[in-house]
């Protein structure tokens, strides 16, 4: 048993260490929390994230939803390693990759159109602030020159896109009042004339968009240059809002409306666990894959050209769908089995030589004790041949009896009993040499 423990315990300790090292450095266990940076708590980013949270909860993972000013702040949080943000919504066209970025995109999750609302009876203005007759239909951004426009809060994707499109039309702070604000209070300001127009980026599910679409005295601009903008500005698509798509009974909108739309994508840090990336994509498929005014069922999420490289996990997901194991097992069980499968090859590579060497080490320990007795027997036999008179017959026999006694007391497994019996036979042979007359010249 001592030999068994001497070999088995170190072997088990080595195997346990191999498992621990492999599990922690090859594919660590996924964390039970993911932090996502969204946007305003009344915006679509936040709304969709709250629905993702329900999906995550079903799989035993907590989704921590962190509101922000919008797309630009989300990118800043992801780049700041002092924050605990793992993922964030990003509006296409609002970020530029940097050399030190370790960020990946999961693809496009949905369209978020640019809505330009303006108050009814709006009158264009000139440089000297003189008013012209009321504008019946606002169709170009150039008509917004010299007016008061809310372009979205600082750090938002709305403001970034608004400034880019306005600049393309020669509009800036020198010739137009640009108000860096967003939020539901803009509805009242637009209605009472404090503002002439409002820029909003988001899907129809966005609270501000939905309220403005149903507010009396507020009109939605149909952008006549929508196709041109989609060709000139990377990341923009040309969309058409069909007549009555919002409300057939109230005929909202009363005509087809031409819009431009960036897409909302999800960006994650490069060290985000692959299992959580897969869970994010599953949540987006369930939530954002539903049919809508601007999309067909299953159109999103999808891979897309982006400022950031596409996550390898996202590429696999778009090619093959949900991981095979997660189709049949709960998330925790699927991730455990997946990790174990990754461990199999290195563990086999470790266990194969271990299981070959352990029996050899055990056999060596048992044989070494028998070999030590052989060593003593060989030493006595050599002395007996060279100097037979060195000891008396009784002394030689006493030394052989001592070796035989030690051999009889050796704890030897049955598999090695033949070696023990052979040793005793060899002791008997040397004893015969003593008795055969090696001491004839020595007085007894």
C-alpha positions, -999 to 999 in steps of 0.1 A, spaced: 0 0 0 29 23 7 42 18 -28 7 23 -42 2 56 -24 37 67 -32 29 64 -69 -8 70 -71 -10 102 -50 17 121 -70 0 109 -102 -34 121 -90 -19 154 -79 -2 158 -113 -34 151 -132 -54 175 -110 -27 202 -117 -30 195 -154 -67 199 -153 -65 231 -134 -39 246 -157 -57 236 -188 -91 248 -176 -78 282 -166 -55 290 -194 -70 273 -225 -107 282 -221 -117 297 -188 -152 294 -174 -176 321 -186 -184 348 -161 -219 350 -147 -223 388 -155 -220 408 -187 -221 447 -186 -235 465 -216 -234 502 -223 -266 514 -240 -279 550 -243 -307 571 -228 -330 552 -206 -359 563 -229 -340 552 -261 -341 521 -282 -307 509 -271 -318 508 -235 -351 492 -244 -335 464 -264 -309 458 -237 -337 453 -212 -352 426 -234 -318 410 -238 -316 409 -200 -347 386 -199 -330 363 -224 -298 362 -203 -317 356 -171 -333 324 -187 -297 311 -191 -286 320 -156 -264 350 -166 -270 385 -154 -269 414 -179 -259 446 -162 -275 475 -183 -255 508 -181 -272 539 -196 -251 564 -214 -253 595 -237 -252 573 -267 -229 557 -293 -198 578 -289 -198 575 -251 -202 537 -255 -171 536 -276 -152 557 -250 -163 533 -223 -152 502 -242 -118 518 -249 -113 528 -212 -99 497 -195 -108 512 -161 -145 506 -168 -161 472 -165 -181 476 -198 -179 444 -219 -202 454 -248 -220 485 -262 -244 496 -289 -226 516 -316 -242 536 -345 -225 529 -378 -203 558 -389 -197 572 -354 -164 556 -346 -130 552 -363 -107 524 -354 -74 532 -336 -42 513 -336 -45 504 -299 -81 492 -302 -90 457 -290 -126 459 -301 -147 436 -322 -181 440 -338 -209 414 -337 -225 428 -369 -256 449 -376 -286 444 -352 -312 467 -367 -318 499 -387 -320 531 -368 -333 557 -392 -327 595 -390 -360 613 -384 -362 650 -390 -393 665 -375 -404 701 -380 -433 721 -368 -462 729 -391 -463 764 -405 -425 766 -404 -411 797 -422 -377 797 -438 -353 825 -428 -326 844 -445 -293 857 -433 -309 889 -420 -335 869 -402 -363 880 -425 -391 854 -428 -404 839 -460 -438 823 -465 -445 791 -446 -429 759 -460 -455 734 -469 -431 705 -473 -396 704 -459 -376 681 -483 -340 692 -482 -316 699 -453 -306 732 -469 -340 745 -460 -330 743 -423 -304 770 -427 -309 799 -402 -334 779 -381 -332 765 -346 -325 728 -347 -320 702 -319 -293 679 -331 -290 654 -301 -271 654 -269 -233 655 -267 -218 620 -270 -248 607 -290 -248 592 -325 -277 615 -334 -254 645 -330 -226 630 -349 -247 621 -379 -266 654 -378 -234 675 -379 -220 654 -408 -251 658 -429 -256 695 -421 -220 702 -429 -224 686 -463 -251 713 -469 -229 741 -456 -248 745 -423 -230 750 -390 -231 772 -359 -223 803 -379 -255 803 -399 -279 781 -378 -288 777 -342 -277 742 -333 -290 730 -300 -271 700 -285 -300 684 -267 -321 653 -269 -350 638 -248 -387 640 -245 -388 676 -235 -380 684 -272 -417 676 -280 -429 705 -260 -402 729 -274 -411 719 -309 -448 723 -303 -445 758 -287 -421 771 -313 -389 772 -292 -374 749 -318 -380 747 -355 -368 711 -362 -355 681 -343 -331 654 -354 -337 619 -339 -319 587 -347 -336 555 -336 -362 528 -346 -400 534 -344 -398 518 -310 -379 548 -296 -402 568 -273 -393 602 -287 -398 590 -323 -432 574 -315 -445 605 -297 -434 629 -324 -450 607 -351 -483 611 -333 -480 648 -322 -504 672 -339 -486 701 -356 -454 682 -361 -444 670 -396 -418 644 -407 -394 654 -434 -391 632 -465 -354 636 -475 -353 641 -513 -316 635 -513 -318 602 -493 -302 581 -520 -274 606 -525 -266 606 -488 -265 568 -488 -239 569 -515 -218 596 -500 -218 587 -463 -204 552 -453 -228 532 -432 -260 549 -444 -289 531 -461 -318 546 -480 -351 535 -465 -387 542 -474 -414 546 -448 -446 535 -466 -478 556 -463 -498 544 -433 -471 522 -420 -473 537 -385 -511 540 -382 -534 529 -410 -565 544 -393 -549 579 -389 -530 575 -421 -495 582 -405 -476 591 -425 -499 605 -451 -474 598 -479 -443 577 -485 -413 592 -466 -377 589 -478 -353 584 -450 -316 576 -444 -306 551 -418 -274 540 -401 -274 506 -385 -271 498 -348 -242 473 -342 -229 457 -311 -192 461 -303 -174 441 -276 -140 440 -261 -116 415 -275 -114 396 -242 -151 391 -239 -158 354 -233 -169 336 -265 -199 319 -247 -212 354 -237 -208 366 -272 -228 337 -284 -255 345 -258 -256 381 -270 -261 370 -306 -289 346 -295 -306 374 -276 -303 397 -306 -317 370 -329 -347 366 -306 -353 403 -301 -341 420 -332 -350 392 -356 -387 400 -354 -403 416 -385 -407 454 -385 -415 483 -407 -380 484 -422 -370 447 -420 -382 412 -427 -382 384 -402 -348 371 -396 -330 399 -415 -311 409 -383 -287 404 -368 -263 400 -397 -227 404 -406 -217 437 -421 -187 457 -431 -177 479 -401 -150 501 -387 -141 472 -364 -132 436 -374 -160 410 -370 -157 387 -340 -147 351 -349 -175 339 -327 -200 361 -346 -186 347 -379 -192 312 -368 -227 321 -355 -238 336 -388 -224 306 -407 -239 278 -385 -263 294 -360 -266 285 -324 -237 262 -311 -247 225 -315 -246 217 -278 -268 247 -269 -295 233 -291 -300 204 -268 -285 214 -234 -290 243 -210 -265 271 -214 -244 261 -183 -243 225 -193 -234 232 -229 -206 256 -219 -193 229 -194 -193 202 -220 -178 225 -246 -149 233 -222 -144 197 -214 -142 188 -251 -115 215 -255 -97 199 -225 -98 164 -239 -68 165 -263 -43 181 -239 -55 160 -211 -51 128 -231 -17 140 -241 -8 143 -204 -26 111 -192 -12 87 -218 24 90 -207 13 92 -170 -7 60 -171 23 43 -189 48 56 -164 29 51 -132 28 12 -134 65 13 -143 73 35 -113 53 12 -91 71 -19 -104 105 -2 -100 98 6 -64 89 -31 -56 118 -45 -76 143 -21 -61 138 -36 -27 144 -71 -40 174 -58 -60 189 -44 -28 188 -79 -13 204 -92 -44 231 -66 -40 239 -78 -5 239 -114 -16 262 -107 -45 286 -89 -22 287 -119 2 292 -143 -26 321 -123 -40 338 -122 -6 332 -159 -2 350 -166 -35 380 -143 -29 385 -146 9 366 -177 22 385 -176 55 375 -140 62 346 -153 84 338 -185 101 311 -208 87 287 -197 114 293 -160 105 287 -166 68 255 -185 75 244 -159 99 248 -132 72 228 -153 47 201 -160 73 198 -122 78 194 -116 41 168 -144 39 149 -130 69 148 -95 54 136 -110 21 108 -129 39 96 -97 55 95 -77 22 59 -65 14 57 -79 -21 26 -80 -44 16 -113 -59 27 -101 -93 63 -99 -81 62 -130 -58 82 -150 -84 112 -126 -80 110 -131 -42 111 -169 -45 139 -167 -70 159 -146 -45 154 -172 -18 166 -200 -41 197 -180 -49 203 -175 -11 201 -213 -8 227 -217 -35 252 -195 -18 244 -213 15 253 -246 -2 286 -231 -13 294 -224 24 285 -259 34 304 -276 4 338 -271 20 347 -235 15 360 -238 51 378 -272 50 410 -256 59 394 -236 86 389 -252 121 353 -256 130 
